[in-house]
């Protein structure tokens, strides 16, 4: 699987075009793959006001290739984010990389399009691209190669986190 991220609103998964804010059923039909729905309400403290509503579909090893990614949806079941834990290649504009590439090298390539707004050991946030990348160590493994790729239609929750760090 090759994921191609075309700035903030359009994603290609192999040759299937998806757009942020596209309906969940439409995305499922386009991908025509095996997915597992994973909808949860996560309580934060004792108040229902602080609940997190997680709505996502999990895709693993679809189209006979090794891949593992989540498509996240908002409360109206509109595509809002993509988390990739493994795939063959990722392309952001003209920067191509994979899960064997060094995180710092990937960050250098993406820096051409967006300043690194948040940086901790093994984690980069690119505000203008609305992308987060992490190395395998940050994901519980070992090594400085890519371990996680995240893109979203709305990065305010990440921007808010970086303001408190």
C-alpha positions as CSV (number, residue, x, y, z in Angstrom):
1,X,0.0,0.0,0.0
2,X,1.2,3.5,-0.8
3,X,-0.3,6.4,1.0
4,X,-0.1,9.8,-0.8
5,X,-1.0,12.8,1.2
6,X,-1.9,15.8,-0.9
7,X,-2.0,18.8,1.5
8,X,-4.7,19.0,4.1
9,X,-7.7,17.7,2.2
10,X,-6.9,14.8,-0.1
11,X,-5.3,11.4,0.4
12,X,-4.7,8.6,-2.0
13,X,-4.5,5.0,-0.7
14,X,-2.9,3.2,-3.6
15,X,-5.1,4.7,-6.4
16,X,-8.2,5.3,-4.2
17,X,-8.9,9.0,-3.7
18,X,-10.3,10.0,-0.3
19,X,-11.0,13.5,1.1
20,X,-11.2,14.7,4.6
21,X,-14.9,15.3,5.5
22,X,-15.9,12.4,3.3
23,X,-18.6,10.1,4.8
24,X,-17.6,6.8,6.5
25,X,-19.7,4.6,4.3
26,X,-18.4,6.2,1.1
27,X,-14.8,5.6,2.3
28,X,-15.6,2.0,3.2
29,X,-17.1,1.4,-0.3
30,X,-14.1,3.0,-2.1
31,X,-11.6,1.0,-0.2
32,X,-13.6,-2.3,-0.5
33,X,-11.3,-3.9,2.1
34,X,-11.6,-5.7,5.3
35,X,-12.0,-3.3,8.2
36,X,-12.9,-3.5,11.8
37,X,-15.1,-0.8,13.2
38,X,-13.7,0.5,16.5
39,X,-16.0,3.0,18.2
40,X,-15.4,3.9,21.9
41,X,-16.3,6.4,24.5
42,X,-13.3,7.0,26.8
43,X,-14.2,8.6,30.1
44,X,-11.8,11.2,31.4
45,X,-12.4,11.6,35.1
46,X,-15.9,11.5,36.6
47,X,-17.6,14.0,34.3
48,X,-19.3,13.0,31.0
49,X,-18.2,16.4,29.6
50,X,-14.6,15.2,29.6
51,X,-15.4,12.1,27.5
52,X,-13.5,11.4,24.3
53,X,-15.5,9.9,21.5
54,X,-13.3,7.7,19.2
55,X,-14.7,6.6,15.9
56,X,-12.4,4.7,13.6
57,X,-12.0,1.9,11.2
58,X,-9.0,-0.4,11.4
59,X,-7.5,-1.7,8.2
60,X,-4.9,-4.5,8.3
61,X,-3.3,-6.4,5.5
62,X,-5.8,-5.4,2.9
63,X,-5.2,-6.0,-0.9
64,X,-2.8,-8.8,0.0
65,X,-0.1,-6.4,1.2
66,X,1.2,-5.8,4.7
67,X,-0.3,-2.6,6.1
68,X,-1.8,-1.4,9.3
69,X,-3.7,1.9,9.5
70,X,-6.7,3.6,11.2
71,X,-9.1,6.0,9.5
72,X,-10.6,8.3,12.2
73,X,-14.0,10.0,11.9
74,X,-15.7,12.8,13.7
75,X,-19.0,12.6,15.5
76,X,-20.8,12.9,12.2
77,X,-18.8,10.0,10.7
78,X,-16.8,12.3,8.4
79,X,-13.2,11.4,7.7
80,X,-10.9,13.5,9.9
81,X,-7.6,11.7,10.4
82,X,-5.4,8.9,9.3
83,X,-2.9,7.0,11.5
84,X,-0.5,4.7,9.7
85,X,1.5,2.1,11.6
86,X,2.8,0.3,8.6
87,X,2.6,0.4,4.8
88,X,4.9,0.1,1.8
89,X,5.5,3.9,1.1
90,X,4.2,7.3,2.2
91,X,4.4,10.3,-0.1
92,X,3.8,13.9,1.1
93,X,3.9,16.2,-1.9
94,X,7.2,15.1,-3.5
95,X,8.8,13.6,-0.4
96,X,8.7,9.8,-0.5
97,X,9.6,7.6,2.5
98,X,8.9,4.4,4.3
99,X,9.1,2.6,7.6
100,X,12.8,1.8,7.1
101,X,13.8,5.4,6.8
102,X,15.4,7.4,9.5
103,X,13.0,9.8,11.2
104,X,15.4,12.8,11.1
105,X,15.9,12.3,7.3
106,X,12.1,12.3,6.8
107,X,11.8,15.4,9.0
108,X,14.4,17.2,6.9
109,X,12.5,16.4,3.7
110,X,9.2,17.6,5.2
111,X,10.8,20.7,6.7
112,X,10.8,22.2,3.1
113,X,7.0,22.5,3.4
114,X,6.5,23.3,7.0
115,X,8.5,24.4,10.0
116,X,8.8,21.9,12.8
117,X,6.4,23.3,15.4
118,X,6.8,20.6,18.0
119,X,9.9,18.5,18.5
120,X,10.6,16.1,21.2
121,X,13.0,13.2,21.1
122,X,11.7,10.9,18.3
123,X,8.6,13.0,17.5
124,X,8.0,15.8,15.0
125,X,4.9,18.0,14.4
126,X,4.5,19.9,11.1
127,X,1.9,22.5,11.7
128,X,1.4,23.7,8.2
129,X,1.1,20.1,6.9
130,X,-1.0,18.9,9.9
131,X,1.3,15.9,10.2
132,X,2.9,14.1,13.1
133,X,5.7,11.5,12.7
134,X,7.3,9.4,15.4
135,X,10.1,6.9,15.5
136,X,9.8,3.3,16.6
137,X,11.1,4.0,20.1
138,X,8.2,6.5,20.7
139,X,5.8,3.7,19.6
140,X,7.2,1.2,22.1
141,X,9.8,-0.5,19.9
142,X,13.4,0.2,19.2
143,X,15.1,2.4,16.6
144,X,15.1,5.8,15.0
145,X,13.3,4.8,11.9
146,X,9.7,5.8,11.2
147,X,7.2,4.1,13.5
148,X,4.1,6.2,13.0
149,X,2.6,8.7,10.6
150,X,-0.5,10.8,11.4
151,X,-2.3,13.4,9.3
152,X,-5.5,15.3,10.1
153,X,-7.9,17.8,8.8
154,X,-7.8,19.8,12.0
155,X,-4.6,19.9,14.1
156,X,-5.8,22.3,16.9
157,X,-5.7,19.5,19.5
158,X,-2.0,19.0,18.6
159,X,-1.3,22.8,18.6
160,X,-2.9,23.1,22.0
161,X,-0.7,20.3,23.3
162,X,2.4,21.9,21.9
163,X,1.5,25.2,23.6
164,X,1.6,23.5,27.0
165,X,5.0,21.7,26.4
